[in-house]
Amino acid sequence: MVTVMGDRESDIFAAWARVPDANVHLITRSMHDRRLANGDGLYATAERFAFTTTRLVVLPEREGKRSARMASLTLRFGKAALARPCYTPIAGCRSRCP
């Protein structure tokens, strides 16, 4: 099994569309509220995921940029089927959008 983790810069449909098989898992922090195959939005769907956990994280001071602070970090886990974007450069074609 292979797990690939990515930050917001990895939130691209092409990465998700090319998962080679069931033994590869992608964990990506989302940058956009993606449209799902069922027409719902990703963020609204994630709010309903059964498994969530919240932790407080200490963010250290960044000299001249921000003071130290506590941040609340919530992790949600669940399945969602992304809808294909209206234009996908990888496929080189346009698909119908609702």
Kinemage of the C-alpha trace (Angstrom):
@kinemage 1
@onewidth
@group {chain A} dominant
@subgroup {mainchain}
@vectorlist {calphas} color= white
{ca met a 1} P 0.000 0.000 0.000
{ca val a 2} L 1.205 3.504 -0.874
{ca thr a 3} L -0.094 6.687 0.756
{ca val a 4} L 0.676 10.018 -0.894
{ca met a 5} L 0.206 13.137 1.217
{ca gly a 6} L -0.054 16.615 -0.238
{ca asp a 7} L -0.743 20.160 0.847
{ca arg a 8} L -3.130 22.621 -0.801
{ca glu a 9} L -0.912 22.878 -3.883
{ca ser a 10} L -1.709 19.193 -4.563
{ca asp a 11} L -5.449 19.862 -4.783
{ca ile a 12} L -5.736 19.202 -8.515
{ca phe a 13} L -8.240 16.912 -10.204
{ca ala a 14} L -5.591 15.273 -12.406
{ca ala a 15} L -3.867 13.782 -9.344
{ca trp a 16} L -7.108 12.211 -8.154
{ca ala a 17} L -8.156 11.021 -11.616
{ca arg a 18} L -4.912 9.094 -12.099
{ca val a 19} L -4.800 6.996 -8.930
{ca pro a 20} L -3.401 3.736 -10.333
{ca asp a 21} L -5.224 1.210 -8.120
{ca ala a 22} L -6.893 0.491 -4.793
{ca asn a 23} L -3.534 0.168 -3.038
{ca val a 24} L -2.734 3.863 -3.559
{ca his a 25} L -4.332 6.421 -1.247
{ca leu a 26} L -4.151 10.203 -1.590
{ca ile a 27} L -4.502 12.487 1.406
{ca thr a 28} L -4.715 16.119 0.335
{ca arg a 29} L -5.595 19.298 2.167
{ca ser a 30} L -8.217 20.941 -0.016
{ca met a 31} L -7.826 24.415 -1.456
{ca his a 32} L -11.209 24.584 -3.207
{ca asp a 33} L -14.749 23.578 -2.323
{ca arg a 34} L -14.952 20.935 -5.032
{ca arg a 35} L -18.189 19.849 -6.684
{ca leu a 36} L -18.949 16.201 -6.001
{ca ala a 37} L -20.431 13.641 -8.389
{ca asn a 38} L -23.759 13.821 -6.505
{ca gly a 39} L -23.921 17.629 -6.971
{ca asp a 40} L -23.101 18.509 -3.355
{ca gly a 41} L -20.087 20.572 -2.299
{ca leu a 42} L -17.031 18.975 -0.685
{ca tyr a 43} L -17.031 21.253 2.377
{ca ala a 44} L -20.721 20.671 3.193
{ca thr a 45} L -20.240 16.923 2.781
{ca ala a 46} L -17.143 16.913 5.005
{ca glu a 47} L -19.134 18.647 7.751
{ca arg a 48} L -21.324 15.516 7.864
{ca phe a 49} L -18.481 12.963 8.038
{ca ala a 50} L -18.908 10.723 11.071
{ca phe a 51} L -15.233 10.638 12.065
{ca thr a 52} L -13.795 13.933 13.209
{ca thr a 53} L -11.239 14.937 15.777
{ca thr a 54} L -10.175 18.377 16.938
{ca arg a 55} L -6.879 19.292 18.572
{ca leu a 56} L -5.295 22.484 19.799
{ca val a 57} L -1.923 23.182 18.190
{ca val a 58} L 0.674 25.693 19.374
{ca leu a 59} L 1.842 27.963 16.545
{ca pro a 60} L 5.160 29.548 17.490
{ca glu a 61} L 5.959 33.201 17.005
{ca arg a 62} L 7.250 34.293 13.631
{ca glu a 63} L 9.551 37.186 14.267
{ca gly a 64} L 8.019 40.365 12.917
{ca lys a 65} L 5.118 38.495 11.288
{ca arg a 66} L 2.886 37.097 14.050
{ca ser a 67} L 2.860 36.392 17.737
{ca ala a 68} L 2.581 32.879 19.179
{ca arg a 69} L -0.964 31.565 19.353
{ca met a 70} L -3.127 28.474 19.729
{ca ala a 71} L -4.944 27.136 16.677
{ca ser a 72} L -7.828 24.679 16.574
{ca leu a 73} L -7.204 21.965 13.970
{ca thr a 74} L -10.080 19.704 12.898
{ca leu a 75} L -9.457 16.529 10.928
{ca arg a 76} L -12.334 14.897 9.032
{ca phe a 77} L -12.290 11.530 7.327
{ca gly a 78} L -14.710 10.072 4.812
{ca lys a 79} L -15.307 9.125 1.201
{ca ala a 80} L -16.353 11.528 -1.531
{ca ala a 81} L -16.546 11.148 -5.319
{ca leu a 82} L -15.291 14.263 -7.106
{ca ala a 83} L -17.042 15.482 -10.237
{ca arg a 84} L -14.886 15.986 -13.314
{ca pro a 85} L -14.151 19.697 -13.851
{ca cys a 86} L -15.674 21.442 -16.881
{ca tyr a 87} L -12.236 21.674 -18.454
{ca thr a 88} L -9.410 19.257 -17.771
{ca pro a 89} L -6.138 20.100 -19.551
{ca ile a 90} L -4.873 16.549 -19.005
{ca ala a 91} L -7.782 15.096 -20.983
{ca gly a 92} L -7.685 18.006 -23.433
{ca cys a 93} L -11.444 18.103 -23.724
{ca arg a 94} L -14.460 19.853 -22.299
{ca ser a 95} L -17.167 17.953 -20.468
{ca arg a 96} L -20.701 19.111 -19.794
{ca cys a 97} L -21.212 21.120 -16.639
{ca pro a 98} L -24.525 21.517 -14.880
